[in-house]
Amino acid sequence: MHFAASVLRWGFLAAGSLTLVTFLATAVRLHRKGARFGELVEVMERGWFSAGTVFFAVLSGLAGSWAAGQTIGTPATLPESVLALFPMALVAAYAFARFAAPDDSPPLRAGVAFLAAAPLICGAVMAGW
């Protein structure tokens, strides 16, 4: 199971980094076209990821990580868990923004799937469950 957790960590690190770099490229392109800071924040919140969704996904992942750590008897520290789960939370928030909200009204089941259930399970696997 350690191999699966390692693959998940590196996969989410790569996907999270790619998401950030792609967003930054989009922000630079929009800024060159004359978009102001407020417009860039709105683009980020609607089409990429919002701080609230990332935070909620991190909390869900921490719950899974904590539960797995308590079950196996070796809980991870909070800073270690957050560093491992933050890229996963970026990917989950991006997936929620892109796939769950085509008409600006995301259904509750999509929010639960992308921001609660998936991070909870991934957090548990990353903790070595």
N, C-alpha and C positions, 0 to 999 in steps of 0.2 A: 504494500500500500504506500510505502514511502516513495516509490517511483512515481505513482500516480499523483501524489501531492507535489512532487518536484516538477512534473510536467505541467500541472495546473498553474503552479506559481510562475514558471517561466513563460508559459503561454499567455497568462493574463498580463504579465509584465510587458511582453512584446505587444500584445493587443492594446493595452492601455497607453503605452508609449506611442504607438502608431496613431491612436485616436487623438492624443494631444498634439502630435506633430501635424496631423491633417487639419485639426481645428486651427492651429496657429497659422498654417498656410492659408486657410480660408479667411482668417481674420486679417492677415496682412493684405491679401487680395482685396477684401472689402474696404480696408482702410485706405488703400491706394486709390480706390474709386470714390473716396470722399465720405465714407461712413464714419460717424462719430462714435465715441466710446459707448454711449447708451445704446446705439443701434447694434454694436458688436455684442454687448451683453445680452440684448434681446435675441439675437441670432443664436448665441450660445445656449441660452435658457430653453428656447423652443426647439431647436434642431439638433443640438448636440448633447448636452447634459446640464442639469442644474445642480447647484450646491446641495439642495435639499434631497434630491434623489440619490446623489453620491453618498451623503451622510447616512441616509436610511439604509442603503445597501451595505455600507460598512458596519452599521449596527447589527444588521441581520447576519452578516458574516461572522461578526464577533460572537453573537449568540451561538451559532453553530460551532465555532472554534472553542468557545468556553465549554459547551456541552460535551464535545468530543474529548477535550482535555480532562474534564472531570471524570468521564467514563474510563479513560485509559490510565488516569492517575498522574499525568504529567501536563498540567495546563501551561500554555504559552503565556509569556508576559504580554501586557497590553501594547507596548510600543512595537514589539516583534510582530504581533498579530495585525496591527493596523498597517504596518509597512507591507506585509504580505497581502492584505485584503484591499488596500486602496486601489491598485490597478484593476482588480476584479470589480470593484464598485464603479469605477469609470466605465468599464465595458458594460456592466449591467445597466447603468444609467443611460448610456448611449443607446443600447438595445431598446430600452423603454421609450426613449424619445423618438427613435427611428421607426420601430415596428409596432408599438402599441398605441401611438397617437396620430393616426393619419388625418383625423378631422379635429384635432385640438381638444378632444374629450376622451382621454384614455379610460377604457373600462377598468373596473376594479380588479377583475381577474387577471388582467395583464400586469397591473401594478404588483399584485401579490406574486405572480410568477417571476417577473423580472427583478423585483426589488426586495422580495422577502424569501420566497422558497429557494430560488437558485442560489443566492448568496449564503443562505443558511446551510444548504447541502455542501456548497463549495468550501465554506469555512470549516465544516466538519471534516471534509476530506483533507484539506490543507493542514489541519491539526494532526493528521496521521491516524485518523479513525479507521 
